[in-house]
């Protein structure tokens, strides 16, 4: 076991500092003072972070650490701290590590007995959750889903049975496709799409996946999706049945002693289609 009591020692430290997710005023006094006092700041994009630093008259040296070089540069950061330099890590927006760089450095720092101090602040997932109107606890944070359509669909299916509120991030060029997947997999769940959080064009869309799909053809900005959890354990079985053909789905109910008329009705309800569509399939 290791015990860290950071504030009892004067040694150099690694600071994980939250930055605004849109509105530059959403930063703490402590974060500003930390960024002014450390010896170097590692950030995702120096151009983006320079705007924040210029806004608060911070002149600390900037260097880049991002998802593509974090493995290579991690020990450089650790060695800087061990040699006596105080180092801060920030992301372009929000908390480092949360769907952003920082985890590799944090892991390596702890393995090398470097003290870590978190300077908390804005977080897009929590901001969206608080305003969603969907229960805030417990929740499951999935970050960014896979960029490949088939894998993303499978990830959404894998989360179907979770009773927790589900939170994930999505980009504007994938949002329409992702909502179509939600229509297929979660047609009746409540969902909230939050975009441009804390900015001038902040917007919340609340409704079913189908209702949101009708409204997203031209919207822009990074997005947070808040999806209602599964409150009906029996619906897990329905999801599995919907993966079958309509004929197999119908035969499942027949094999369990349900009469033909009721079985057709149940299949139609499960799949959100008409009884006529079911009838046409099973009478071929």
N, C-alpha and C positions, 0 to 999 in steps of 0.2 A: 504494500500500500504506500502511496505517496500523498503527502499533505502539503498543499500550497497555501501559504499566508503571504500573499504578494505585498501587502502594504506594510509589513513589518520589516521589509528589507529594502536597501537602497540600490540593489543591483539593477542593471538594464533589463528592460522588459519588452515583450511583443504585445502591441495594442491592436485589438480588432475593433475598429471604429465604424459605427453606423453613420451613413450619410443620407441626405434627403432623397426621397423617391420621386420628387418632381419639384415641389415648392422649396426653393433654397432656404426659406426661413425655418424649415422643419429640421433643425439641427440643435443639439444641446450646447449650452455654454461649455460643458466639460469636453465635448468633442472638439470644439473650436480650440480650446486651450491645449488639449492633447496634441492636435495637429500642428499647433505653433511650436510646441516644446520638444517634440521628438526630433531625432537627427535626420531621419529619412522616412518618406511615405511611399509605400508600394501601392499602386493602383491598377485598375484594369486598363484604362485608356487615359494617358496623360493629358490629352486634349480636353476630355470631358471633366476630369478632376481639376484641371487648371482653372476652369470657369468658377468652380466652387471656391477654390483657394483664393482666387483674385477677388471674389465677392466679399470674403472675410479678411482680406489683406494678410493672407498667410503666405510666407515665402519659403517654406521648407522644401527641400529638394524632392522631386518626384521621380519615381522609376516604375517601370511597368511589370506587373505580374498578372498573368491571365491564364485561362484554362489550358492554353496550348504550350505554355512554358513553365507552369508551376512546378512540375516534377523536376525540371532542370535547375530552377532557380531557388527552390525551397531551402536547400542547405546553405546557400549564399546568405539568405536572410537569417537563418539560425546562427550562423557563424558571426554575423554582424552583431547580433544581440549578445552572444557569448563574449565578444571582444569589447563590449561596453557601450554599444550604440543602442539607443532606444528607437524602435522601429514600429511604425503604424502600417496596418493594411486596411485599405478601404476598397469598396467596389464602386461601380458607376452609380449605383443607387441602392439604398437599403443596407442590410446586414451582410458583411462578408460571410462566406461559407454557405449561406442559404441560397442554393442555386447560383452561386457565384464562387470565384476563387477564394482560397483560404484554408480549406480543409487539409490539404497536403502539408502546408506550412505548419498548421496547428499541430498535426500529428507528429511531424518531425521535431517541432519545438518541445513538445512534452516528452518525447523519447530522449531528448538531450538536456532535460532539466532546465529548460527555459520557462520562466514565469509568463503566463498569459493573462492579460487584463482586457475584458470586454467593456467597451464604452457604448451602451445601448442607445437605441433610437428608432427611427422609422423602419417599418417593415411592410411591404406591399401585401403579403398574404394576410397579416393580422388586420391591417387597415380595411381590406375588403371584407374579411370575415365579420368584423365588428358591425359594419353597416349593412350586412347582407339580409338580416332578418331571419336567417337560418340558425339553428342552435349552434352555439360557439364551443360547446364541449360535450363529449370529446370530439376532436377533429383529427383528420389524417391529411398530412401535407405530402403531395406527390411531386412537387417541383415541376419541371418541364417534362411532359410526356415525350415519347420517342418521335423523332421527326419522320420516320417511315410509317406510312399509313397502316399497313398490316399489323405492325408491332404496336402502334398506338391503339388500334382497335382492341387488340388482345389485352393491353394494359387496362383499358376501360372495362372490359369484360371481367378481368381478374378482380377489379375493385367493386364489382356489382353487389356482392354480399356484405360489404362493410357497413356496419351500423353507424359509424362515425360520419360526421360531415366531411366531405372530401374537398380539398383545395388543390388546384394546380394552375400553372401558368400556361398561357398560350400566346402565340404571335399572330399578327393580323393576317398574314398570308395563309395561315392554316385554320383560322377560326371557323370558317364556313364548313370546311370538311369535318372538323371535330364536332361541331354542333349536329351535323347530319348523323354522325356516329352516335351521339347522345340521343337523338330522336329514335334511332333503331334500338338502342340498348336501355335507355332510361326515359321512355316517352312521357311518363307521368310524374317524374320527379320534379321538385322545385329546383331551379337553377338560377344563379345570379352571375352576370357578367359585369365585372368592374373594369373600367379602362381609364387611362390618363389620370390616375389617382393623384390628388392634391394639386393638379394643374388646372388651368383655365377651363379646359373642356372636359373636366371630370364627369363621368357618366356611369350610372348603374342601370342595367337592364335586368328586370326580374320577371320570371314567368316559367313556362315549360320550355324544354329544348326547342320544340316546334315554333313556339311564339318568338323565341329569341332568333331563330334561324331566319325568320321573315324580316328581321331588322338589321342584319349585320353585313349586308352586301357591300357597304362603302365605309364602314367605320375603320379607324386607324388607331395605332398606339398599342403599347404592351398591355396585356389583359390578364386578369385574375378570374378564374372560374371557381365559384362556390357551388357545390352540388350536394343536395340533400342526401343523407344516408339512408340505408335500407331499413325500414321499420317493420317489414313483413318477411319473416324467414321463409314463408312458403313461396315467395316470389323468386327465390333462388332456383327452385325446381322449374318454375316457368321459364327462366332464362335458358336452362339446359334443354327444355322441350322445344324452345324456339330455334335451337340449333339443328333440330331434326327437320326432315321434310314435313309438309302438311299432312301427308298420308301417315307417316310414322307417328306424328304428334296425335292425330286422331285415333290411330290404333292403340296408342298407349292408354287412352281413356277407355276404349272398348275393352281392352284386356283387363282393365281394373273394374269391370262390371257396370260401366256407365252406358246408358242406352244411346243409340245413334244420334237422336235429336239433341240431347243434352251435350254429348261429346262434341258435336259440330259447334254448338254455342260456346263451349269452353275454349275450343281452339281459336274461334274468332275473337273472343275476349283476350286470350293470351297474346295473340299476334296483332291485335288492333286492326283487324280486317273484317269484312262483312261475312255473314254466314253463307251468302251466295258464292263467294270466292272459295270457301272451304268445300262447299258442296260440289262445285265444278271440278275440284282437284280429286276428291275421293270417289266420284262417280265415273271417272274416265275409264 
